């Protein structure tokens, strides 16, 4: 089977020949260690391929990430890159003063400029499972616009203004998702980082009241177009994985090692595809290849029965030894563990 078939079989629990491979190379790797990344791809070809609506260009954002500095995103938020190879963080929030909300508009004009010809050509030329660029990220976007502390206070007080801002942001992202759904990609990628190391950043009840309906809208649009809903969130999000399944997320990229992997298996194995990932806080940067393989086998013992529901994904970040990334995929090449092992 080809890569596209392999990923779809994994997501739909229809016995792929192996777990699909996916490696996220962060800017520090793709910009400064490209040769090491290409050696990995030569040894372990990836099954998932990212895409974009237009060819990449060497713009202000790329230059800032490569050399350090600042850049302004399409919403007017100013990012500062403190060291080369990282994405940076927002230092100027467009709506820190909420009195500006009355005249605020989302960059809806950008969606009207979408031309799917480029991404459709990529899809035609590849046998990989094609993934959209990041689309919706409503929780993160309101933080970029307001500042994180302000957002937490807004949500705690339940202000009408934060509800209005979320409505504006959601309307934009729903149209963005629908635009990507008109292309030939296989999966639509959306995200929000919801967890600390121990629990959610906001109460589960607040999350379910305000944000769960947004994700349901995205998933409905994605499934109506015959595509797969692919979601990412950092941190311990165990409290809402059942909700993400309920709204229709097909595959979730999360920090498994912030949670109880065995408990996740008991509750959710066979209900959602675990799209990685490996421990990028301790094992990948500081462990040995043997440590890495041990972690892979922990995931596989809990979740890998050979029927699907797993994607062999890891994130290659700054200062991660290349041999540790290779060890991830070496461990995934071995036969799946026996049930109960």
C-alpha atoms as a printed R data frame, in Angstrom:
    type eleno elety resid chain resno       x      y      z
1   ATOM     1    CA   UNK     A     1   0.000  0.000  0.000
2   ATOM     2    CA   UNK     A     2   1.156  3.552 -0.580
3   ATOM     3    CA   UNK     A     3   1.531  6.204  2.101
4   ATOM     4    CA   UNK     A     4  -1.903  7.742  1.616
5   ATOM     5    CA   UNK     A     5  -3.598  4.361  1.939
6   ATOM     6    CA   UNK     A     6  -1.453  3.512  4.978
7   ATOM     7    CA   UNK     A     7  -2.430  6.663  6.869
8   ATOM     8    CA   UNK     A     8  -6.117  6.314  6.043
9   ATOM     9    CA   UNK     A     9  -6.070  2.681  7.166
10  ATOM    10    CA   UNK     A    10  -4.402  3.739 10.426
11  ATOM    11    CA   UNK     A    11  -6.981  6.479 11.069
12  ATOM    12    CA   UNK     A    12  -9.897  4.157 10.271
13  ATOM    13    CA   UNK     A    13  -8.513  1.095 12.133
14  ATOM    14    CA   UNK     A    14  -8.275 -1.053  9.003
15  ATOM    15    CA   UNK     A    15  -4.989 -2.867  9.552
16  ATOM    16    CA   UNK     A    16  -2.221 -0.806  7.926
17  ATOM    17    CA   UNK     A    17   0.916 -2.743  7.020
18  ATOM    18    CA   UNK     A    18   2.783 -0.627  9.601
19  ATOM    19    CA   UNK     A    19   2.320  2.538 11.609
20  ATOM    20    CA   UNK     A    20   2.630  5.581  9.305
21  ATOM    21    CA   UNK     A    21   5.664  7.794  9.901
22  ATOM    22    CA   UNK     A    22   5.579 11.547 10.487
23  ATOM    23    CA   UNK     A    23   8.406 13.820 11.682
24  ATOM    24    CA   UNK     A    24   7.939 17.482 12.550
25  ATOM    25    CA   UNK     A    25  11.223 19.296 11.989
26  ATOM    26    CA   UNK     A    26  11.111 22.634 13.786
27  ATOM    27    CA   UNK     A    27  12.728 25.688 12.133
28  ATOM    28    CA   UNK     A    28  16.080 25.204 13.877
29  ATOM    29    CA   UNK     A    29  16.385 21.794 12.210
30  ATOM    30    CA   UNK     A    30  14.950 22.626  8.798
31  ATOM    31    CA   UNK     A    31  17.043 25.791  8.550
32  ATOM    32    CA   UNK     A    32  20.352 24.789 10.143
33  ATOM    33    CA   UNK     A    33  20.493 20.975 10.118
34  ATOM    34    CA   UNK     A    34  18.906 20.206  6.792
35  ATOM    35    CA   UNK     A    35  21.496 17.562  5.898
36  ATOM    36    CA   UNK     A    36  20.689 15.546  9.033
37  ATOM    37    CA   UNK     A    37  16.984 15.804  8.340
38  ATOM    38    CA   UNK     A    38  17.429 14.617  4.762
39  ATOM    39    CA   UNK     A    39  19.427 11.603  5.965
40  ATOM    40    CA   UNK     A    40  16.509 10.681  8.212
41  ATOM    41    CA   UNK     A    41  14.052 10.964  5.327
42  ATOM    42    CA   UNK     A    42  16.289  8.857  3.102
43  ATOM    43    CA   UNK     A    43  16.388  6.105  5.721
44  ATOM    44    CA   UNK     A    44  12.770  6.423  6.850
45  ATOM    45    CA   UNK     A    45  10.496  7.990  4.199
46  ATOM    46    CA   UNK     A    46   7.602  9.846  5.761
47  ATOM    47    CA   UNK     A    47   3.972  9.049  4.993
48  ATOM    48    CA   UNK     A    48   2.423 12.433  5.802
49  ATOM    49    CA   UNK     A    49   3.262 15.564  3.837
50  ATOM    50    CA   UNK     A    50   2.375 19.117  4.760
51  ATOM    51    CA   UNK     A    51   1.134 21.536  2.141
52  ATOM    52    CA   UNK     A    52   0.415 25.189  1.616
53  ATOM    53    CA   UNK     A    53  -1.695 27.304 -0.667
54  ATOM    54    CA   UNK     A    54   1.179 29.094 -2.374
55  ATOM    55    CA   UNK     A    55   4.895 28.399 -2.874
56  ATOM    56    CA   UNK     A    56   7.064 29.353  0.085
57  ATOM    57    CA   UNK     A    57   8.805 32.700 -0.174
58  ATOM    58    CA   UNK     A    58  11.658 34.242  1.777
59  ATOM    59    CA   UNK     A    59   9.560 36.840  3.567
60  ATOM    60    CA   UNK     A    60   9.920 38.843  6.775
61  ATOM    61    CA   UNK     A    61   8.712 35.921  8.916
62  ATOM    62    CA   UNK     A    62  11.290 33.528  7.482
63  ATOM    63    CA   UNK     A    63  14.046 36.092  7.894
64  ATOM    64    CA   UNK     A    64  13.116 36.806 11.519
65  ATOM    65    CA   UNK     A    65  13.004 33.120 12.436
66  ATOM    66    CA   UNK     A    66  16.311 32.509 10.697
67  ATOM    67    CA   UNK     A    67  18.258 35.445 12.078
68  ATOM    68    CA   UNK     A    68  16.217 36.752 15.015
69  ATOM    69    CA   UNK     A    69  14.187 39.957 15.144
70  ATOM    70    CA   UNK     A    70  10.518 40.826 14.846
71  ATOM    71    CA   UNK     A    71   7.685 40.243 12.403
72  ATOM    72    CA   UNK     A    72   4.016 41.144 12.210
73  ATOM    73    CA   UNK     A    73   1.463 38.447 11.443
74  ATOM    74    CA   UNK     A    74  -1.670 38.773  9.330
75  ATOM    75    CA   UNK     A    75  -3.754 39.818 12.375
76  ATOM    76    CA   UNK     A    76  -1.435 42.700 13.276
77  ATOM    77    CA   UNK     A    77   0.267 40.958 16.216
78  ATOM    78    CA   UNK     A    78   3.998 41.641 16.548
79  ATOM    79    CA   UNK     A    79   6.220 38.631 17.253
80  ATOM    80    CA   UNK     A    80   9.714 38.725 18.739
81  ATOM    81    CA   UNK     A    81  12.249 35.993 17.925
82  ATOM    82    CA   UNK     A    82  14.776 35.847 20.756
83  ATOM    83    CA   UNK     A    83  17.062 33.290 19.146
84  ATOM    84    CA   UNK     A    84  17.447 31.985 15.590
85  ATOM    85    CA   UNK     A    85  15.491 28.871 14.732
86  ATOM    86    CA   UNK     A    86  12.454 29.410 16.970
87  ATOM    87    CA   UNK     A    87   9.067 30.842 16.063
88  ATOM    88    CA   UNK     A    88   9.106 33.457 18.841
89  ATOM    89    CA   UNK     A    89   6.309 34.945 20.910
90  ATOM    90    CA   UNK     A    90   3.893 37.838 20.632
91  ATOM    91    CA   UNK     A    91   5.094 41.021 22.346
92  ATOM    92    CA   UNK     A    92   2.544 43.478 20.953
93  ATOM    93    CA   UNK     A    93  -1.098 42.432 21.290
94  ATOM    94    CA   UNK     A    94  -3.421 44.122 18.857
95  ATOM    95    CA   UNK     A    95  -6.356 44.105 21.311
96  ATOM    96    CA   UNK     A    96  -4.622 44.520 24.639
97  ATOM    97    CA   UNK     A    97  -6.903 47.527 24.969
98  ATOM    98    CA   UNK     A    98 -10.326 45.961 24.430
99  ATOM    99    CA   UNK     A    99 -11.838 49.325 23.544
100 ATOM   100    CA   UNK     A   100 -10.364 48.717 20.084
101 ATOM   101    CA   UNK     A   101 -12.638 45.723 19.537
102 ATOM   102    CA   UNK     A   102 -15.427 47.857 18.051
103 ATOM   103    CA   UNK     A   103 -13.320 48.675 15.008
104 ATOM   104    CA   UNK     A   104 -11.485 45.357 14.788
105 ATOM   105    CA   UNK     A   105 -11.809 43.085 11.764
106 ATOM   106    CA   UNK     A   106 -10.286 39.715 10.990
107 ATOM   107    CA   UNK     A   107  -8.087 39.408  7.853
108 ATOM   108    CA   UNK     A   108 -10.965 37.834  5.920
109 ATOM   109    CA   UNK     A   109  -9.644 39.340  2.697
110 ATOM   110    CA   UNK     A   110  -6.783 36.826  2.766
111 ATOM   111    CA   UNK     A   111  -9.215 33.933  2.368
112 ATOM   112    CA   UNK     A   112 -10.542 35.471 -0.823
113 ATOM   113    CA   UNK     A   113  -7.037 35.274 -2.249
114 ATOM   114    CA   UNK     A   114  -6.781 31.504 -1.785
115 ATOM   115    CA   UNK     A   115  -5.845 29.693 -4.959
116 ATOM   116    CA   UNK     A   116  -5.906 25.924 -4.629
117 ATOM   117    CA   UNK     A   117  -4.080 25.224 -7.881
118 ATOM   118    CA   UNK     A   118  -0.675 25.010 -6.183
119 ATOM   119    CA   UNK     A   119  -1.707 22.677 -3.367
120 ATOM   120    CA   UNK     A   120  -3.771 20.549 -5.747
121 ATOM   121    CA   UNK     A   121  -0.714 20.061 -7.925
122 ATOM   122    CA   UNK     A   122   1.256 18.924 -4.862
123 ATOM   123    CA   UNK     A   123  -1.486 16.419 -4.074
124 ATOM   124    CA   UNK     A   124  -1.489 15.076 -7.626
125 ATOM   125    CA   UNK     A   125   2.269 14.587 -7.595
126 ATOM   126    CA   UNK     A   126   2.459 12.805 -4.242
127 ATOM   127    CA   UNK     A   127   1.302  9.414 -2.961
128 ATOM   128    CA   UNK     A   128   1.607 10.713  0.616
129 ATOM   129    CA   UNK     A   129  -1.293 11.602  2.883
130 ATOM   130    CA   UNK     A   130  -1.544 15.333  2.268
131 ATOM   131    CA   UNK     A   131  -2.172 17.573  5.247
132 ATOM   132    CA   UNK     A   132  -3.305 21.182  5.171
133 ATOM   133    CA   UNK     A   133  -1.299 23.940  6.756
134 ATOM   134    CA   UNK     A   134  -2.460 24.893 10.262
135 ATOM   135    CA   UNK     A   135  -5.964 26.312 10.021
136 ATOM   136    CA   UNK     A   136  -8.057 27.033 13.128
137 ATOM   137    CA   UNK     A   137  -6.442 27.895 16.461
138 ATOM   138    CA   UNK     A   138  -9.056 30.053 18.227
139 ATOM   139    CA   UNK     A   139  -7.750 29.855 21.814
140 ATOM   140    CA   UNK     A   140  -4.217 30.702 20.778
141 ATOM   141    CA   UNK     A   141  -5.332 33.475 18.467
142 ATOM   142    CA   UNK     A   142  -7.326 35.299 21.145
143 ATOM   143    CA   UNK     A   143  -4.210 35.091 23.340
144 ATOM   144    CA   UNK     A   144  -2.087 36.566 20.571
145 ATOM   145    CA   UNK     A   145  -4.621 39.374 20.218
146 ATOM   146    CA   UNK     A   146  -5.313 40.078 23.911
147 ATOM   147    CA   UNK     A   147  -2.405 38.606 25.885
148 ATOM   148    CA   UNK     A   148  -2.692 35.391 27.880
149 ATOM   149    CA   UNK     A   149  -3.350 36.951 31.277
150 ATOM   150    CA   UNK     A   150  -6.084 39.170 29.847
151 ATOM   151    CA   UNK     A   151  -7.745 36.182 28.167
152 ATOM   152    CA   UNK     A   152  -7.847 34.198 31.403
153 ATOM   153    CA   UNK     A   153  -9.454 37.136 33.172
154 ATOM   154    CA   UNK     A   154 -11.910 37.660 30.308
155 ATOM   155    CA   UNK     A   155 -12.960 34.007 30.403
156 ATOM   156    CA   UNK     A   156 -13.217 33.993 34.190
157 ATOM   157    CA   UNK     A   157 -15.563 36.985 34.138
158 ATOM   158    CA   UNK     A   158 -17.387 35.771 31.040
159 ATOM   159    CA   UNK     A   159 -17.426 39.210 29.441
160 ATOM   160    CA   UNK     A   160 -19.542 39.982 26.401
161 ATOM   161    CA   UNK     A   161 -16.442 41.366 24.711
162 ATOM   162    CA   UNK     A   162 -14.515 38.100 24.875
163 ATOM   163    CA   UNK     A   163 -17.535 36.274 23.476
164 ATOM   164    CA   UNK     A   164 -17.627 38.765 20.611
165 ATOM   165    CA   UNK     A   165 -13.908 38.375 19.947
166 ATOM   166    CA   UNK     A   166 -14.218 34.589 19.916
167 ATOM   167    CA   UNK     A   167 -17.106 34.917 17.461
168 ATOM   168    CA   UNK     A   168 -14.965 37.046 15.113
169 ATOM   169    CA   UNK     A   169 -12.020 34.656 15.329
170 ATOM   170    CA   UNK     A   170 -14.181 31.565 14.915
171 ATOM   171    CA   UNK     A   171 -15.950 32.962 11.865
172 ATOM   172    CA   UNK     A   172 -12.596 33.544 10.201
173 ATOM   173    CA   UNK     A   173 -11.240 30.114 11.029
174 ATOM   174    CA   UNK     A   174 -14.397 28.290  9.984
175 ATOM   175    CA   UNK     A   175 -14.136 29.949  6.574
176 ATOM   176    CA   UNK     A   176 -10.435 29.058  6.452
177 ATOM   177    CA   UNK     A   177 -11.247 25.410  7.197
178 ATOM   178    CA   UNK     A   178 -13.948 25.392  4.529
179 ATOM   179    CA   UNK     A   179 -11.535 26.915  2.027
180 ATOM   180    CA   UNK     A   180  -9.000 24.151  2.660
181 ATOM   181    CA   UNK     A   181 -11.822 21.623  2.327
182 ATOM   182    CA   UNK     A   182 -12.240 22.755 -1.284
183 ATOM   183    CA   UNK     A   183  -8.701 21.594 -2.028
184 ATOM   184    CA   UNK     A   184  -7.497 18.045 -2.646
185 ATOM   185    CA   UNK     A   185  -5.728 17.565  0.693
186 ATOM   186    CA   UNK     A   186  -6.650 14.474  2.711
187 ATOM   187    CA   UNK     A   187  -6.596 15.958  6.199
188 ATOM   188    CA   UNK     A   188  -7.296 19.350  7.740
189 ATOM   189    CA   UNK     A   189  -4.955 20.365 10.549
190 ATOM   190    CA   UNK     A   190  -6.160 22.581 13.402
191 ATOM   191    CA   UNK     A   191  -4.774 23.134 16.884
192 ATOM   192    CA   UNK     A   192  -4.756 24.828 20.279
193 ATOM   193    CA   UNK     A   193  -2.421 24.189 23.210
194 ATOM   194    CA   UNK     A   194  -4.742 23.435 26.123
195 ATOM   195    CA   UNK     A   195  -2.679 21.763 28.806
196 ATOM   196    CA   UNK     A   196  -0.171 22.455 31.515
197 ATOM   197    CA   UNK     A   197   1.976 19.558 32.672
198 ATOM   198    CA   UNK     A   198  -0.828 18.470 35.019
199 ATOM   199    CA   UNK     A   199  -4.196 19.641 33.739
200 ATOM   200    CA   UNK     A   200  -6.090 22.087 31.525
201 ATOM   201    CA   UNK     A   201  -5.365 25.789 31.407
202 ATOM   202    CA   UNK     A   202  -9.037 26.549 32.001
203 ATOM   203    CA   UNK     A   203 -11.816 24.588 33.675
204 ATOM   204    CA   UNK     A   204 -13.297 21.700 31.664
205 ATOM   205    CA   UNK     A   205 -16.759 23.248 32.044
206 ATOM   206    CA   UNK     A   206 -15.577 26.534 30.528
207 ATOM   207    CA   UNK     A   207 -13.871 24.642 27.723
208 ATOM   208    CA   UNK     A   208 -17.023 22.669 26.966
209 ATOM   209    CA   UNK     A   209 -19.226 25.740 27.072
210 ATOM   210    CA   UNK     A   210 -17.127 28.007 24.855
211 ATOM   211    CA   UNK     A   211 -14.640 26.038 22.769
212 ATOM   212    CA   UNK     A   212 -16.084 22.578 22.225
213 ATOM   213    CA   UNK     A   213 -18.837 23.949 19.921
214 ATOM   214    CA   UNK     A   214 -16.171 25.653 17.788
215 ATOM   215    CA   UNK     A   215 -14.317 22.402 17.252
216 ATOM   216    CA   UNK     A   216 -17.566 20.647 16.448
217 ATOM   217    CA   UNK     A   217 -18.138 23.185 13.668
218 ATOM   218    CA   UNK     A   218 -14.664 22.576 12.241
219 ATOM   219    CA   UNK     A   219 -15.026 18.798 12.340
220 ATOM   220    CA   UNK     A   220 -18.464 18.911 10.757
221 ATOM   221    CA   UNK     A   221 -17.144 20.987  7.850
222 ATOM   222    CA   UNK     A   222 -14.144 18.684  7.453
223 ATOM   223    CA   UNK     A   223 -16.202 15.497  7.462
224 ATOM   224    CA   UNK     A   224 -18.846 16.971  5.154
225 ATOM   225    CA   UNK     A   225 -16.013 17.438  2.648
226 ATOM   226    CA   UNK     A   226 -14.916 13.810  3.045
227 ATOM   227    CA   UNK     A   227 -11.656 14.677  4.803
228 ATOM   228    CA   UNK     A   228 -10.035 13.810  8.134
229 ATOM   229    CA   UNK     A   229  -9.892 16.079 11.179
230 ATOM   230    CA   UNK     A   230  -6.329 16.228 12.565
231 ATOM   231    CA   UNK     A   231  -5.867 18.085 15.862
232 ATOM   232    CA   UNK     A   232  -2.827 19.060 17.962
233 ATOM   233    CA   UNK     A   233  -2.629 20.170 21.579
234 ATOM   234    CA   UNK     A   234   0.280 20.342 24.009
235 ATOM   235    CA   UNK     A   235   0.138 19.472 27.684
236 ATOM   236    CA   UNK     A   236  -2.035 17.189 29.798
237 ATOM   237    CA   UNK     A   237  -5.410 17.197 28.039
238 ATOM   238    CA   UNK     A   238  -6.720 13.893 29.371
239 ATOM   239    CA   UNK     A   239  -9.905 15.567 30.648
240 ATOM   240    CA   UNK     A   240 -11.069 16.563 27.168
241 ATOM   241    CA   UNK     A   241  -9.915 13.700 24.930
242 ATOM   242    CA   UNK     A   242 -13.379 12.158 25.213
243 ATOM   243    CA   UNK     A   243 -14.875 15.484 24.120
244 ATOM   244    CA   UNK     A   244 -12.548 15.679 21.135
245 ATOM   245    CA   UNK     A   245 -13.682 12.212 20.112
246 ATOM   246    CA   UNK     A   246 -17.287 13.337 20.570
247 ATOM   247    CA   UNK     A   247 -16.919 16.330 18.211
248 ATOM   248    CA   UNK     A   248 -15.286 14.168 15.542
249 ATOM   249    CA   UNK     A   249 -11.512 14.513 15.772
250 ATOM   250    CA   UNK     A   250  -9.992 11.602 13.858
251 ATOM   251    CA   UNK     A   251  -6.367 11.888 14.993
252 ATOM   252    CA   UNK     A   252  -4.848 13.758 17.915
253 ATOM   253    CA   UNK     A   253  -1.250 14.870 18.257
254 ATOM   254    CA   UNK     A   254  -0.606 15.302 21.962
255 ATOM   255    CA   UNK     A   255   2.143 15.034 24.547
256 ATOM   256    CA   UNK     A   256   1.443 11.477 25.627
257 ATOM   257    CA   UNK     A   257   4.199 11.535 28.229
258 ATOM   258    CA   UNK     A   258   2.426 14.323 30.141
259 ATOM   259    CA   UNK     A   259  -0.399 11.845 30.715
260 ATOM   260    CA   UNK     A   260  -0.958  8.278 31.865
261 ATOM   261    CA   UNK     A   261  -0.484  6.394 28.614
262 ATOM   262    CA   UNK     A   262  -1.870  3.131 29.966
263 ATOM   263    CA   UNK     A   263  -4.999  4.881 31.225
264 ATOM   264    CA   UNK     A   264  -5.460  6.528 27.831
265 ATOM   265    CA   UNK     A   265  -5.274  3.076 26.273
266 ATOM   266    CA   UNK     A   266  -7.958  1.703 28.596
267 ATOM   267    CA   UNK     A   267 -10.338  4.560 27.841
268 ATOM   268    CA   UNK     A   268  -9.707  5.537 24.242
269 ATOM   269    CA   UNK     A   269  -7.858  2.823 22.314
270 ATOM   270    CA   UNK     A   270  -9.772  2.126 19.118
271 ATOM   271    CA   UNK     A   271 -11.786  5.355 19.381
272 ATOM   272    CA   UNK     A   272  -9.244  7.871 18.103
273 ATOM   273    CA   UNK     A   273  -5.870  7.697 16.394
274 ATOM   274    CA   UNK     A   274  -2.953  8.748 18.571
275 ATOM   275    CA   UNK     A   275  -0.791 10.775 16.190
276 ATOM   276    CA   UNK     A   276   2.360 10.505 18.336
277 ATOM   277    CA   UNK     A   277   4.219 11.927 20.031
278 ATOM   278    CA   UNK     A   278   7.419 11.012 21.875
279 ATOM   279    CA   UNK     A   279   8.780 12.721 24.995
280 ATOM   280    CA   UNK     A   280  10.427 15.887 23.635
281 ATOM   281    CA   UNK     A   281  10.969 17.439 27.065
282 ATOM   282    CA   UNK     A   282  13.330 14.827 28.498
283 ATOM   283    CA   UNK     A   283  14.035 11.725 26.440
284 ATOM   284    CA   UNK     A   284  14.590 13.156 22.958
285 ATOM   285    CA   UNK     A   285  16.937 15.994 24.032
286 ATOM   286    CA   UNK     A   286  18.679 14.341 27.001
287 ATOM   287    CA   UNK     A   287  18.233 10.571 26.700
288 ATOM   288    CA   UNK     A   288  20.162  7.899 24.827
289 ATOM   289    CA   UNK     A   289  18.894  5.950 21.799
290 ATOM   290    CA   UNK     A   290  18.168  3.093 24.225
291 ATOM   291    CA   UNK     A   291  16.016  5.440 26.338
292 ATOM   292    CA   UNK     A   292  14.175  6.570 23.226
293 ATOM   293    CA   UNK     A   293  13.409  3.008 22.179
294 ATOM   294    CA   UNK     A   294  12.172  2.213 25.663
295 ATOM   295    CA   UNK     A   295   9.682  5.093 25.409
296 ATOM   296    CA   UNK     A   296   8.521  3.976 21.962
297 ATOM   297    CA   UNK     A   297   7.886  0.504 23.314
298 ATOM   298    CA   UNK     A   298   5.891  1.880 26.214
299 ATOM   299    CA   UNK     A   299   3.570  3.562 23.733
300 ATOM   300    CA   UNK     A   300   3.384  0.470 21.578
301 ATOM   301    CA   UNK     A   301   2.666 -1.916 24.448
302 ATOM   302    CA   UNK     A   302  -0.237  0.298 25.477
303 ATOM   303    CA   UNK     A   303  -1.690  1.205 22.096
304 ATOM   304    CA   UNK     A   304  -0.291 -0.904 19.248
305 ATOM   305    CA   UNK     A   305  -2.279 -4.012 18.399
306 ATOM   306    CA   UNK     A   306  -1.519 -3.813 14.671
307 ATOM   307    CA   UNK     A   307  -5.076 -2.760 13.794
308 ATOM   308    CA   UNK     A   308  -4.311  0.963 13.436
309 ATOM   309    CA   UNK     A   309  -4.987  3.952 15.629
310 ATOM   310    CA   UNK     A   310  -1.332  4.981 15.831
311 ATOM   311    CA   UNK     A   311   0.965  7.239 13.825
312 ATOM   312    CA   UNK     A   312   4.705  7.080 14.500
313 ATOM   313    CA   UNK     A   313   5.228 10.803 14.990
314 ATOM   314    CA   UNK     A   314   7.858 12.799 16.837
315 ATOM   315    CA   UNK     A   315   8.993 16.401 16.886
316 ATOM   316    CA   UNK     A   316  12.618 17.139 16.043
317 ATOM   317    CA   UNK     A   317  13.509 20.268 17.962
318 ATOM   318    CA   UNK     A   318  16.556 22.363 18.548
319 ATOM   319    CA   UNK     A   319  19.429 20.435 20.222
320 ATOM   320    CA   UNK     A   320  17.814 16.997 19.811
321 ATOM   321    CA   UNK     A   321  20.549 14.501 18.804
322 ATOM   322    CA   UNK     A   322  19.931 13.084 15.347
323 ATOM   323    CA   UNK     A   323  20.635  9.551 16.605
324 ATOM   324    CA   UNK     A   324  17.700  9.852 19.003
325 ATOM   325    CA   UNK     A   325  15.315 10.756 16.204
326 ATOM   326    CA   UNK     A   326  16.589  7.801 14.165
327 ATOM   327    CA   UNK     A   327  16.024  5.573 17.208
328 ATOM   328    CA   UNK     A   328  12.335  6.526 17.246
329 ATOM   329    CA   UNK     A   329  11.754  5.135 13.778
330 ATOM   330    CA   UNK     A   330  14.021  2.137 14.265
331 ATOM   331    CA   UNK     A   331  11.846  1.081 17.202
332 ATOM   332    CA   UNK     A   332   8.708  1.498 15.107
333 ATOM   333    CA   UNK     A   333  10.080 -0.833 12.426
334 ATOM   334    CA   UNK     A   334   9.998 -3.818 14.758
335 ATOM   335    CA   UNK     A   335   6.897 -6.054 14.860
336 ATOM   336    CA   UNK     A   336   4.088 -4.898 17.150
337 ATOM   337    CA   UNK     A   337   4.177 -6.264 20.711
338 ATOM   338    CA   UNK     A   338   1.958 -9.142 21.692
339 ATOM   339    CA   UNK     A   339  -1.282 -8.238 23.436
340 ATOM   340    CA   UNK     A   340  -0.721 -7.928 27.152
341 ATOM   341    CA   UNK     A   341   3.072 -7.912 26.883
